[in-house]
Structure formats: structure tokens, C-alpha cells
Amino acid sequence: MTSFFNGIGFLFEKVLFLPMDFFAKLELKNWWTANILTWVFILITCYFLVYWLKQLQIFKANNEDNQDTTAHSFLK
């Protein structure tokens, strides 16, 4: 049973965290390059936030926006 948990530890420490170790070493050389994944996810999030807000405006302009202030029927 011990070898099973050692195998899981090896999988996470030596295999799955290998890209994170690479970025941790890279951060000492260049912070911007090391955080490229963070910047990519921030840009993707900003893009979809703008897309979502535009879609909300479209539905509101067509009067298809049904805003009910109560979340559940038992709150009425």
C-alpha cells in the first residue's frame, strides 16, 4: 500500500508539476515570460466578459430580458 501512495506522490511531484517547476525557474530570469499563462487566461476572461455584456445589451434592446428580483418562488 505504501508503494501505491509513493507512486501517486511521484506522479504529482515529478510528472504533473514539471511545467510548474519550469515556470518557477523561469520566473527568476523573466517575470513576464513566467506568467504568460496567467496573462493568456486574463485576456480570454476579458474577451468573454465583453462578449457577455454585449449579449446582455442585445437581449435588453429586444425586450427579451426577463428580470425577476426574486430568486425563488417561495421568496414572493
PDB file with SEQRES, HELIX, SHEET and CRYST1 records, atoms N, CA, C and O in Angstrom:
SEQRES   1 A   76  MET THR SER PHE PHE ASN GLY ILE GLY PHE LEU PHE GLU          
SEQRES   2 A   76  LYS VAL LEU PHE LEU PRO MET ASP PHE PHE ALA LYS LEU          
SEQRES   3 A   76  GLU LEU LYS ASN TRP TRP THR ALA ASN ILE LEU THR TRP          
SEQRES   4 A   76  VAL PHE ILE LEU ILE THR CYS TYR PHE LEU VAL TYR TRP          
SEQRES   5 A   76  LEU LYS GLN LEU GLN ILE PHE LYS ALA ASN ASN GLU ASP          
SEQRES   6 A   76  ASN GLN ASP THR THR ALA HIS SER PHE LEU LYS                  
HELIX    1 AA1 THR A    2  PHE A   10  1                                   9    
HELIX    2 AA2 LEU A   11  LEU A   16  3                                   6    
HELIX    3 AA3 LEU A   18  GLU A   27  1                                  10    
HELIX    4 AA4 TRP A   31  ALA A   34  1                                   4    
HELIX    5 AA5 ILE A   36  ALA A   61  1                                  26    
HELIX    6 AA6 SER A   73  LEU A   75  5                                   3    
CRYST1    1.000    1.000    1.000  90.00  90.00  90.00 P 1           1          
ATOM      1  N   MET A   1       0.818  -1.192   0.000  1.00  0.00           N  
ATOM      2  CA  MET A   1       0.000   0.000   0.000  1.00  0.00           C  
ATOM      3  C   MET A   1       0.861   1.254   0.000  1.00  0.00           C  
ATOM      4  O   MET A   1       0.481   2.280  -0.564  1.00  0.00           O  
ATOM      5  N   THR A   2       2.018   1.164   0.634  1.00  0.00           N  
ATOM      6  CA  THR A   2       2.924   2.310   0.675  1.00  0.00           C  
ATOM      7  C   THR A   2       3.420   2.660  -0.721  1.00  0.00           C  
ATOM      8  O   THR A   2       3.561   3.836  -1.058  1.00  0.00           O  
ATOM      9  N   SER A   3       3.683   1.647  -1.526  1.00  0.00           N  
ATOM     10  CA  SER A   3       4.180   1.915  -2.881  1.00  0.00           C  
ATOM     11  C   SER A   3       3.114   2.602  -3.734  1.00  0.00           C  
ATOM     12  O   SER A   3       3.441   3.380  -4.630  1.00  0.00           O  
ATOM     13  N   PHE A   4       1.845   2.317  -3.458  1.00  0.00           N  
ATOM     14  CA  PHE A   4       0.765   2.990  -4.181  1.00  0.00           C  
ATOM     15  C   PHE A   4       0.803   4.497  -3.920  1.00  0.00           C  
ATOM     16  O   PHE A   4       0.729   5.297  -4.853  1.00  0.00           O  
ATOM     17  N   PHE A   5       0.921   4.877  -2.640  1.00  0.00           N  
ATOM     18  CA  PHE A   5       0.969   6.296  -2.307  1.00  0.00           C  
ATOM     19  C   PHE A   5       2.274   6.940  -2.763  1.00  0.00           C  
ATOM     20  O   PHE A   5       2.293   8.115  -3.130  1.00  0.00           O  
ATOM     21  N   ASN A   6       3.351   6.185  -2.740  1.00  0.00           N  
ATOM     22  CA  ASN A   6       4.610   6.710  -3.288  1.00  0.00           C  
ATOM     23  C   ASN A   6       4.488   6.927  -4.793  1.00  0.00           C  
ATOM     24  O   ASN A   6       5.054   7.878  -5.333  1.00  0.00           O  
ATOM     25  N   GLY A   7       3.759   6.058  -5.464  1.00  0.00           N  
ATOM     26  CA  GLY A   7       3.523   6.232  -6.896  1.00  0.00           C  
ATOM     27  C   GLY A   7       2.704   7.478  -7.190  1.00  0.00           C  
ATOM     28  O   GLY A   7       2.993   8.203  -8.142  1.00  0.00           O  
ATOM     29  N   ILE A   8       1.683   7.729  -6.381  1.00  0.00           N  
ATOM     30  CA  ILE A   8       0.888   8.945  -6.540  1.00  0.00           C  
ATOM     31  C   ILE A   8       1.753  10.176  -6.286  1.00  0.00           C  
ATOM     32  O   ILE A   8       1.663  11.166  -7.013  1.00  0.00           O  
ATOM     33  N   GLY A   9       2.589  10.112  -5.255  1.00  0.00           N  
ATOM     34  CA  GLY A   9       3.498  11.225  -4.960  1.00  0.00           C  
ATOM     35  C   GLY A   9       4.462  11.474  -6.101  1.00  0.00           C  
ATOM     36  O   GLY A   9       4.713  12.625  -6.459  1.00  0.00           O  
ATOM     37  N   PHE A  10       5.006  10.411  -6.678  1.00  0.00           N  
ATOM     38  CA  PHE A  10       5.909  10.552  -7.820  1.00  0.00           C  
ATOM     39  C   PHE A  10       5.182  11.164  -9.010  1.00  0.00           C  
ATOM     40  O   PHE A  10       5.724  12.038  -9.686  1.00  0.00           O  
ATOM     41  N   LEU A  11       3.956  10.710  -9.271  1.00  0.00           N  
ATOM     42  CA  LEU A  11       3.187  11.234 -10.394  1.00  0.00           C  
ATOM     43  C   LEU A  11       3.000  12.742 -10.280  1.00  0.00           C  
ATOM     44  O   LEU A  11       3.212  13.471 -11.248  1.00  0.00           O  
ATOM     45  N   PHE A  12       2.607  13.207  -9.103  1.00  0.00           N  
ATOM     46  CA  PHE A  12       2.358  14.637  -8.946  1.00  0.00           C  
ATOM     47  C   PHE A  12       3.645  15.451  -8.877  1.00  0.00           C  
ATOM     48  O   PHE A  12       3.722  16.519  -9.484  1.00  0.00           O  
ATOM     49  N   GLU A  13       4.648  14.980  -8.159  1.00  0.00           N  
ATOM     50  CA  GLU A  13       5.863  15.766  -7.958  1.00  0.00           C  
ATOM     51  C   GLU A  13       6.771  15.776  -9.182  1.00  0.00           C  
ATOM     52  O   GLU A  13       7.348  16.812  -9.512  1.00  0.00           O  
ATOM     53  N   LYS A  14       6.905  14.655  -9.850  1.00  0.00           N  
ATOM     54  CA  LYS A  14       7.887  14.552 -10.938  1.00  0.00           C  
ATOM     55  C   LYS A  14       7.283  14.663 -12.329  1.00  0.00           C  
ATOM     56  O   LYS A  14       7.998  14.990 -13.276  1.00  0.00           O  
ATOM     57  N   VAL A  15       5.996  14.401 -12.481  1.00  0.00           N  
ATOM     58  CA  VAL A  15       5.402  14.392 -13.823  1.00  0.00           C  
ATOM     59  C   VAL A  15       4.458  15.571 -14.022  1.00  0.00           C  
ATOM     60  O   VAL A  15       4.675  16.402 -14.905  1.00  0.00           O  
ATOM     61  N   LEU A  16       3.405  15.646 -13.199  1.00  0.00           N  
ATOM     62  CA  LEU A  16       2.366  16.645 -13.425  1.00  0.00           C  
ATOM     63  C   LEU A  16       2.808  18.061 -13.058  1.00  0.00           C  
ATOM     64  O   LEU A  16       2.309  19.023 -13.641  1.00  0.00           O  
ATOM     65  N   PHE A  17       3.726  18.211 -12.111  1.00  0.00           N  
ATOM     66  CA  PHE A  17       4.185  19.549 -11.723  1.00  0.00           C  
ATOM     67  C   PHE A  17       5.425  19.979 -12.497  1.00  0.00           C  
ATOM     68  O   PHE A  17       6.002  21.022 -12.189  1.00  0.00           O  
ATOM     69  N   LEU A  18       5.847  19.211 -13.483  1.00  0.00           N  
ATOM     70  CA  LEU A  18       7.026  19.560 -14.261  1.00  0.00           C  
ATOM     71  C   LEU A  18       6.884  20.910 -14.961  1.00  0.00           C  
ATOM     72  O   LEU A  18       7.830  21.697 -14.930  1.00  0.00           O  
ATOM     73  N   PRO A  19       5.734  21.218 -15.599  1.00  0.00           N  
ATOM     74  CA  PRO A  19       5.611  22.564 -16.190  1.00  0.00           C  
ATOM     75  C   PRO A  19       5.665  23.682 -15.150  1.00  0.00           C  
ATOM     76  O   PRO A  19       6.208  24.752 -15.424  1.00  0.00           O  
ATOM     77  N   MET A  20       5.111  23.447 -13.965  1.00  0.00           N  
ATOM     78  CA  MET A  20       5.149  24.475 -12.928  1.00  0.00           C  
ATOM     79  C   MET A  20       6.564  24.689 -12.406  1.00  0.00           C  
ATOM     80  O   MET A  20       6.937  25.813 -12.073  1.00  0.00           O  
ATOM     81  N   ASP A  21       7.357  23.618 -12.333  1.00  0.00           N  
ATOM     82  CA  ASP A  21       8.763  23.767 -11.949  1.00  0.00           C  
ATOM     83  C   ASP A  21       9.512  24.585 -12.996  1.00  0.00           C  
ATOM     84  O   ASP A  21      10.361  25.409 -12.654  1.00  0.00           O  
ATOM     85  N   PHE A  22       9.199  24.357 -14.270  1.00  0.00           N  
ATOM     86  CA  PHE A  22       9.819  25.120 -15.345  1.00  0.00           C  
ATOM     87  C   PHE A  22       9.501  26.607 -15.202  1.00  0.00           C  
ATOM     88  O   PHE A  22      10.392  27.447 -15.323  1.00  0.00           O  
ATOM     89  N   PHE A  23       8.230  26.935 -14.945  1.00  0.00           N  
ATOM     90  CA  PHE A  23       7.840  28.336 -14.794  1.00  0.00           C  
ATOM     91  C   PHE A  23       8.434  28.953 -13.526  1.00  0.00           C  
ATOM     92  O   PHE A  23       8.745  30.144 -13.513  1.00  0.00           O  
ATOM     93  N   ALA A  24       8.594  28.174 -12.477  1.00  0.00           N  
ATOM     94  CA  ALA A  24       9.198  28.693 -11.239  1.00  0.00           C  
ATOM     95  C   ALA A  24      10.654  29.059 -11.472  1.00  0.00           C  
ATOM     96  O   ALA A  24      11.118  30.080 -10.964  1.00  0.00           O  
ATOM     97  N   LYS A  25      11.384  28.246 -12.232  1.00  0.00           N  
ATOM     98  CA  LYS A  25      12.780  28.564 -12.554  1.00  0.00           C  
ATOM     99  C   LYS A  25      12.862  29.722 -13.542  1.00  0.00           C  
ATOM    100  O   LYS A  25      13.777  30.543 -13.471  1.00  0.00           O  
ATOM    101  N   LEU A  26      11.917  29.783 -14.452  1.00  0.00           N  
ATOM    102  CA  LEU A  26      11.899  30.850 -15.443  1.00  0.00           C  
ATOM    103  C   LEU A  26      11.599  32.199 -14.809  1.00  0.00           C  
ATOM    104  O   LEU A  26      12.048  33.232 -15.305  1.00  0.00           O  
ATOM    105  N   GLU A  27      10.841  32.197 -13.713  1.00  0.00           N  
ATOM    106  CA  GLU A  27      10.476  33.450 -13.050  1.00  0.00           C  
ATOM    107  C   GLU A  27      11.700  34.197 -12.534  1.00  0.00           C  
ATOM    108  O   GLU A  27      11.691  35.425 -12.458  1.00  0.00           O  
ATOM    109  N   LEU A  28      12.738  33.475 -12.187  1.00  0.00           N  
ATOM    110  CA  LEU A  28      13.949  34.120 -11.703  1.00  0.00           C  
ATOM    111  C   LEU A  28      14.650  34.891 -12.816  1.00  0.00           C  
ATOM    112  O   LEU A  28      15.399  35.830 -12.547  1.00  0.00           O  
ATOM    113  N   LYS A  29      14.409  34.496 -14.066  1.00  0.00           N  
ATOM    114  CA  LYS A  29      15.039  35.176 -15.203  1.00  0.00           C  
ATOM    115  C   LYS A  29      14.154  36.291 -15.748  1.00  0.00           C  
ATOM    116  O   LYS A  29      14.620  37.412 -15.954  1.00  0.00           O  
ATOM    117  N   ASN A  30      12.880  35.987 -15.982  1.00  0.00           N  
ATOM    118  CA  ASN A  30      11.984  36.968 -16.576  1.00  0.00           C  
ATOM    119  C   ASN A  30      10.569  36.735 -16.038  1.00  0.00           C  
ATOM    120  O   ASN A  30       9.951  35.709 -16.320  1.00  0.00           O  
ATOM    121  N   TRP A  31      10.068  37.695 -15.265  1.00  0.00           N  
ATOM    122  CA  TRP A  31       8.759  37.556 -14.632  1.00  0.00           C  
ATOM    123  C   TRP A  31       7.644  37.538 -15.662  1.00  0.00           C  
ATOM    124  O   TRP A  31       6.698  36.763 -15.515  1.00  0.00           O  
ATOM    125  N   TRP A  32       7.720  38.366 -16.703  1.00  0.00           N  
ATOM    126  CA  TRP A  32       6.662  38.459 -17.711  1.00  0.00           C  
ATOM    127  C   TRP A  32       6.503  37.150 -18.464  1.00  0.00           C  
ATOM    128  O   TRP A  32       5.380  36.709 -18.709  1.00  0.00           O  
ATOM    129  N   THR A  33       7.598  36.532 -18.829  1.00  0.00           N  
ATOM    130  CA  THR A  33       7.524  35.266 -19.556  1.00  0.00           C  
ATOM    131  C   THR A  33       6.999  34.145 -18.664  1.00  0.00           C  
ATOM    132  O   THR A  33       6.246  33.286 -19.122  1.00  0.00           O  
ATOM    133  N   ALA A  34       7.386  34.152 -17.416  1.00  0.00           N  
ATOM    134  CA  ALA A  34       6.952  33.106 -16.495  1.00  0.00           C  
ATOM    135  C   ALA A  34       5.450  33.165 -16.251  1.00  0.00           C  
ATOM    136  O   ALA A  34       4.829  32.143 -15.958  1.00  0.00           O  
ATOM    137  N   ASN A  35       4.872  34.333 -16.368  1.00  0.00           N  
ATOM    138  CA  ASN A  35       3.445  34.489 -16.103  1.00  0.00           C  
ATOM    139  C   ASN A  35       2.619  34.575 -17.379  1.00  0.00           C  
ATOM    140  O   ASN A  35       1.521  35.131 -17.370  1.00  0.00           O  
ATOM    141  N   ILE A  36       3.132  34.036 -18.462  1.00  0.00           N  
ATOM    142  CA  ILE A  36       2.430  34.105 -19.751  1.00  0.00           C  
ATOM    143  C   ILE A  36       1.087  33.378 -19.683  1.00  0.00           C  
ATOM    144  O   ILE A  36       0.115  33.832 -20.287  1.00  0.00           O  
ATOM    145  N   LEU A  37       1.016  32.276 -18.971  1.00  0.00           N  
ATOM    146  CA  LEU A  37      -0.263  31.564 -18.847  1.00  0.00           C  
ATOM    147  C   LEU A  37      -1.298  32.414 -18.127  1.00  0.00           C  
ATOM    148  O   LEU A  37      -2.471  32.426 -18.499  1.00  0.00           O  
ATOM    149  N   THR A  38      -0.863  33.115 -17.107  1.00  0.00           N  
ATOM    150  CA  THR A  38      -1.773  33.993 -16.382  1.00  0.00           C  
ATOM    151  C   THR A  38      -2.299  35.085 -17.296  1.00  0.00           C  
ATOM    152  O   THR A  38      -3.492  35.387 -17.284  1.00  0.00           O  
ATOM    153  N   TRP A  39      -1.408  35.682 -18.094  1.00  0.00           N  
ATOM    154  CA  TRP A  39      -1.823  36.752 -18.997  1.00  0.00           C  
ATOM    155  C   TRP A  39      -2.773  36.232 -20.071  1.00  0.00           C  
ATOM    156  O   TRP A  39      -3.719  36.922 -20.451  1.00  0.00           O  
ATOM    157  N   VAL A  40      -2.529  35.035 -20.554  1.00  0.00           N  
ATOM    158  CA  VAL A  40      -3.425  34.453 -21.560  1.00  0.00           C  
ATOM    159  C   VAL A  40      -4.815  34.249 -20.974  1.00  0.00           C  
ATOM    160  O   VAL A  40      -5.810  34.583 -21.617  1.00  0.00           O  
ATOM    161  N   PHE A  41      -4.896  33.705 -19.759  1.00  0.00           N  
ATOM    162  CA  PHE A  41      -6.198  33.488 -19.134  1.00  0.00           C  
ATOM    163  C   PHE A  41      -6.898  34.799 -18.807  1.00  0.00           C  
ATOM    164  O   PHE A  41      -8.124  34.878 -18.889  1.00  0.00           O  
ATOM    165  N   ILE A  42      -6.147  35.823 -18.439  1.00  0.00           N  
ATOM    166  CA  ILE A  42      -6.747  37.132 -18.182  1.00  0.00           C  
ATOM    167  C   ILE A  42      -7.323  37.703 -19.471  1.00  0.00           C  
ATOM    168  O   ILE A  42      -8.426  38.250 -19.463  1.00  0.00           O  
ATOM    169  N   LEU A  43      -6.597  37.583 -20.576  1.00  0.00           N  
ATOM    170  CA  LEU A  43      -7.100  38.086 -21.859  1.00  0.00           C  
ATOM    171  C   LEU A  43      -8.342  37.326 -22.321  1.00  0.00           C  
ATOM    172  O   LEU A  43      -9.288  37.929 -22.827  1.00  0.00           O  
ATOM    173  N   ILE A  44      -8.339  36.014 -22.148  1.00  0.00           N  
ATOM    174  CA  ILE A  44      -9.510  35.214 -22.518  1.00  0.00           C  
ATOM    175  C   ILE A  44     -10.715  35.621 -21.670  1.00  0.00           C  
ATOM    176  O   ILE A  44     -11.823  35.762 -22.189  1.00  0.00           O  
ATOM    177  N   THR A  45     -10.503  35.807 -20.384  1.00  0.00           N  
ATOM    178  CA  THR A  45     -11.592  36.209 -19.497  1.00  0.00           C  
ATOM    179  C   THR A  45     -12.141  37.580 -19.875  1.00  0.00           C  
ATOM    180  O   THR A  45     -13.355  37.784 -19.883  1.00  0.00           O  
ATOM    181  N   CYS A  46     -11.255  38.517 -20.186  1.00  0.00           N  
ATOM    182  CA  CYS A  46     -11.705  39.859 -20.596  1.00  0.00           C  
ATOM    183  C   CYS A  46     -12.503  39.794 -21.884  1.00  0.00           C  
ATOM    184  O   CYS A  46     -13.525  40.469 -22.010  1.00  0.00           O  
ATOM    185  N   TYR A  47     -12.058  38.994 -22.843  1.00  0.00           N  
ATOM    186  CA  TYR A  47     -12.775  38.867 -24.111  1.00  0.00           C  
ATOM    187  C   TYR A  47     -14.196  38.352 -23.884  1.00  0.00           C  
ATOM    188  O   TYR A  47     -15.153  38.922 -24.408  1.00  0.00           O  
ATOM    189  N   PHE A  48     -14.335  37.286 -23.112  1.00  0.00           N  
ATOM    190  CA  PHE A  48     -15.658  36.706 -22.900  1.00  0.00           C  
ATOM    191  C   PHE A  48     -16.529  37.574 -21.999  1.00  0.00           C  
ATOM    192  O   PHE A  48     -17.755  37.522 -22.101  1.00  0.00           O  
ATOM    193  N   LEU A  49     -15.929  38.367 -21.125  1.00  0.00           N  
ATOM    194  CA  LEU A  49     -16.708  39.311 -20.339  1.00  0.00           C  
ATOM    195  C   LEU A  49     -17.330  40.368 -21.244  1.00  0.00           C  
ATOM    196  O   LEU A  49     -18.505  40.703 -21.094  1.00  0.00           O  
ATOM    197  N   VAL A  50     -16.545  40.894 -22.183  1.00  0.00           N  
ATOM    198  CA  VAL A  50     -17.072  41.877 -23.136  1.00  0.00           C  
ATOM    199  C   VAL A  50     -18.138  41.242 -24.019  1.00  0.00           C  
ATOM    200  O   VAL A  50     -19.168  41.860 -24.288  1.00  0.00           O  
ATOM    201  N   TYR A  51     -17.901  40.016 -24.472  1.00  0.00           N  
ATOM    202  CA  TYR A  51     -18.896  39.306 -25.289  1.00  0.00           C  
ATOM    203  C   TYR A  51     -20.206  39.135 -24.523  1.00  0.00           C  
ATOM    204  O   TYR A  51     -21.286  39.360 -25.069  1.00  0.00           O  
ATOM    205  N   TRP A  52     -20.104  38.739 -23.268  1.00  0.00           N  
ATOM    206  CA  TRP A  52     -21.288  38.516 -22.443  1.00  0.00           C  
ATOM    207  C   TRP A  52     -22.065  39.816 -22.238  1.00  0.00           C  
ATOM    208  O   TRP A  52     -23.294  39.827 -22.315  1.00  0.00           O  
ATOM    209  N   LEU A  53     -21.347  40.913 -21.977  1.00  0.00           N  
ATOM    210  CA  LEU A  53     -22.021  42.196 -21.786  1.00  0.00           C  
ATOM    211  C   LEU A  53     -22.706  42.657 -23.068  1.00  0.00           C  
ATOM    212  O   LEU A  53     -23.791  43.235 -23.008  1.00  0.00           O  
ATOM    213  N   LYS A  54     -22.098  42.414 -24.221  1.00  0.00           N  
ATOM    214  CA  LYS A  54     -22.742  42.765 -25.492  1.00  0.00           C  
ATOM    215  C   LYS A  54     -24.005  41.934 -25.710  1.00  0.00           C  
ATOM    216  O   LYS A  54     -25.006  42.453 -26.203  1.00  0.00           O  
ATOM    217  N   GLN A  55     -23.968  40.671 -25.353  1.00  0.00           N  
ATOM    218  CA  GLN A  55     -25.148  39.829 -25.483  1.00  0.00           C  
ATOM    219  C   GLN A  55     -26.261  40.304 -24.551  1.00  0.00           C  
ATOM    220  O   GLN A  55     -27.431  40.277 -24.933  1.00  0.00           O  
ATOM    221  N   LEU A  56     -25.923  40.732 -23.352  1.00  0.00           N  
ATOM    222  CA  LEU A  56     -26.921  41.269 -22.435  1.00  0.00           C  
ATOM    223  C   LEU A  56     -27.571  42.523 -23.017  1.00  0.00           C  
ATOM    224  O   LEU A  56     -28.779  42.720 -22.882  1.00  0.00           O  
ATOM    225  N   GLN A  57     -26.770  43.368 -23.662  1.00  0.00           N  
ATOM    226  CA  GLN A  57     -27.328  44.568 -24.284  1.00  0.00           C  
ATOM    227  C   GLN A  57     -28.268  44.217 -25.430  1.00  0.00           C  
ATOM    228  O   GLN A  57     -29.296  44.870 -25.607  1.00  0.00           O  
ATOM    229  N   ILE A  58     -27.932  43.202 -26.202  1.00  0.00           N  
ATOM    230  CA  ILE A  58     -28.785  42.776 -27.314  1.00  0.00           C  
ATOM    231  C   ILE A  58     -30.129  42.284 -26.787  1.00  0.00           C  
ATOM    232  O   ILE A  58     -31.173  42.659 -27.321  1.00  0.00           O  
ATOM    233  N   PHE A  59     -30.119  41.463 -25.763  1.00  0.00           N  
ATOM    234  CA  PHE A  59     -31.372  40.946 -25.203  1.00  0.00           C  
ATOM    235  C   PHE A  59     -32.194  42.058 -24.567  1.00  0.00           C  
ATOM    236  O   PHE A  59     -33.423  42.047 -24.643  1.00  0.00           O  
ATOM    237  N   LYS A  60     -31.523  43.016 -23.940  1.00  0.00           N  
ATOM    238  CA  LYS A  60     -32.249  44.119 -23.322  1.00  0.00           C  
ATOM    239  C   LYS A  60     -32.872  45.014 -24.389  1.00  0.00           C  
ATOM    240  O   LYS A  60     -33.981  45.514 -24.198  1.00  0.00           O  
ATOM    241  N   ALA A  61     -32.181  45.224 -25.510  1.00  0.00           N  
ATOM    242  CA  ALA A  61     -32.717  46.064 -26.590  1.00  0.00           C  
ATOM    243  C   ALA A  61     -33.926  45.417 -27.252  1.00  0.00           C  
ATOM    244  O   ALA A  61     -34.816  46.126 -27.720  1.00  0.00           O  
ATOM    245  N   ASN A  62     -33.981  44.085 -27.304  1.00  0.00           N  
ATOM    246  CA  ASN A  62     -35.100  43.365 -27.912  1.00  0.00           C  
ATOM    247  C   ASN A  62     -36.228  43.086 -26.917  1.00  0.00           C  
ATOM    248  O   ASN A  62     -37.199  42.408 -27.256  1.00  0.00           O  
ATOM    249  N   ASN A  63     -36.107  43.598 -25.709  1.00  0.00           N  
ATOM    250  CA  ASN A  63     -37.070  43.350 -24.630  1.00  0.00           C  
ATOM    251  C   ASN A  63     -37.264  41.857 -24.350  1.00  0.00           C  
ATOM    252  O   ASN A  63     -38.357  41.433 -23.974  1.00  0.00           O  
ATOM    253  N   GLU A  64     -36.233  41.082 -24.528  1.00  0.00           N  
ATOM    254  CA  GLU A  64     -36.264  39.654 -24.204  1.00  0.00           C  
ATOM    255  C   GLU A  64     -35.681  39.386 -22.817  1.00  0.00           C  
ATOM    256  O   GLU A  64     -35.636  38.243 -22.362  1.00  0.00           O  
ATOM    257  N   ASP A  65     -35.241  40.439 -22.160  1.00  0.00           N  
ATOM    258  CA  ASP A  65     -34.614  40.315 -20.860  1.00  0.00           C  
ATOM    259  C   ASP A  65     -35.684  40.231 -19.786  1.00  0.00           C  
ATOM    260  O   ASP A  65     -36.385  41.210 -19.532  1.00  0.00           O  
ATOM    261  N   ASN A  66     -35.815  39.090 -19.163  1.00  0.00           N  
ATOM    262  CA  ASN A  66     -36.811  38.883 -18.117  1.00  0.00           C  
ATOM    263  C   ASN A  66     -36.109  38.957 -16.769  1.00  0.00           C  
ATOM    264  O   ASN A  66     -35.507  37.981 -16.321  1.00  0.00           O  
ATOM    265  N   GLN A  67     -36.186  40.109 -16.128  1.00  0.00           N  
ATOM    266  CA  GLN A  67     -35.527  40.292 -14.841  1.00  0.00           C  
ATOM    267  C   GLN A  67     -36.544  40.122 -13.718  1.00  0.00           C  
ATOM    268  O   GLN A  67     -37.496  40.894 -13.598  1.00  0.00           O  
ATOM    269  N   ASP A  68     -36.328  39.116 -12.916  1.00  0.00           N  
ATOM    270  CA  ASP A  68     -37.170  38.881 -11.752  1.00  0.00           C  
ATOM    271  C   ASP A  68     -36.287  39.050 -10.517  1.00  0.00           C  
ATOM    272  O   ASP A  68     -35.271  38.367 -10.380  1.00  0.00           O  
ATOM    273  N   THR A  69     -36.661  39.935  -9.642  1.00  0.00           N  
ATOM    274  CA  THR A  69     -35.800  40.238  -8.498  1.00  0.00           C  
ATOM    275  C   THR A  69     -35.778  39.134  -7.448  1.00  0.00           C  
ATOM    276  O   THR A  69     -34.882  39.105  -6.605  1.00  0.00           O  
ATOM    277  N   THR A  70     -36.747  38.229  -7.487  1.00  0.00           N  
ATOM    278  CA  THR A  70     -36.744  37.132  -6.518  1.00  0.00           C  
ATOM    279  C   THR A  70     -36.118  35.896  -7.167  1.00  0.00           C  
ATOM    280  O   THR A  70     -36.411  35.560  -8.314  1.00  0.00           O  
ATOM    281  N   ALA A  71     -35.284  35.257  -6.435  1.00  0.00           N  
ATOM    282  CA  ALA A  71     -34.577  34.105  -6.969  1.00  0.00           C  
ATOM    283  C   ALA A  71     -35.448  32.852  -6.982  1.00  0.00           C  
ATOM    284  O   ALA A  71     -35.290  31.990  -7.847  1.00  0.00           O  
ATOM    285  N   HIS A  72     -36.373  32.753  -6.016  1.00  0.00           N  
ATOM    286  CA  HIS A  72     -37.215  31.568  -5.912  1.00  0.00           C  
ATOM    287  C   HIS A  72     -38.664  31.994  -5.688  1.00  0.00           C  
ATOM    288  O   HIS A  72     -38.946  33.087  -5.197  1.00  0.00           O  
ATOM    289  N   SER A  73     -39.554  31.109  -6.060  1.00  0.00           N  
ATOM    290  CA  SER A  73     -40.968  31.445  -5.919  1.00  0.00           C  
ATOM    291  C   SER A  73     -41.394  31.569  -4.464  1.00  0.00           C  
ATOM    292  O   SER A  73     -42.349  32.286  -4.167  1.00  0.00           O  
ATOM    293  N   PHE A  74     -40.716  30.897  -3.559  1.00  0.00           N  
ATOM    294  CA  PHE A  74     -41.119  30.992  -2.157  1.00  0.00           C  
ATOM    295  C   PHE A  74     -40.682  32.303  -1.508  1.00  0.00           C  
ATOM    296  O   PHE A  74     -41.054  32.567  -0.365  1.00  0.00           O  
ATOM    297  N   LEU A  75     -39.895  33.138  -2.211  1.00  0.00           N  
ATOM    298  CA  LEU A  75     -39.494  34.425  -1.668  1.00  0.00           C  
ATOM    299  C   LEU A  75     -40.522  35.514  -1.975  1.00  0.00           C  
ATOM    300  O   LEU A  75     -40.414  36.617  -1.439  1.00  0.00           O  
ATOM    301  N   LYS A  76     -41.504  35.241  -2.812  1.00  0.00           N  
ATOM    302  CA  LYS A  76     -42.501  36.238  -3.194  1.00  0.00           C  
ATOM    303  C   LYS A  76     -43.503  36.453  -2.089  1.00  0.00           C  
ATOM    304  O   LYS A  76     -44.419  37.261  -2.235  1.00  0.00           O  
TER     305      LYS A  76                                                      
END                                                                             
